[in-house]
Amino acid sequence: MAGKYGGLALVLVSLVLLHGGVQLAAAAVWNVGDSNGWTFGVISWPNNPGFKNFREGDVLVFKYDPAAHNVIVVDDFGFGTCTTHPANATVYSSGNDRITLRRGETNFISGKADDCDKGLKITVFVRP
């Protein structure tokens, strides 16, 4: 009996690992703003030159001059008001940030000076 269930468990574990491996292999890497990087005018980037089909596990790469910009993950209020909201929002400042996407809507702004008010912000919608 133990051998029968041991084999079944091995098959199930193998299927789970295979499924996870397929998801990792399928993840896309997106350079925010394409060749322009994380800079002014990027607000329309998720929808131009055609809708980008973001999936859970994809990676956004934000390339920018860290002396001039940063990347903050904010909620809807923070996005609309260009503020760091919630107060414990994650702030990235390396100039070459890699952020793995989760399912749902995610907002990103630059919190330096008046960057966000000038359009340095995006919202991405991520499908499962």
Beta strands, then each sheet from edge to edge (+ up, - down):
strand 1: 29-31
strand 2: 59-63
strand 3: 71-74
strand 4: 91-92
strand 5: 96-100
strand 6: 104-109
strand 7: 121-126
sheet 1: 1+ 2+ 5-
sheet 2: 4+ 3- 6+ 7-
end
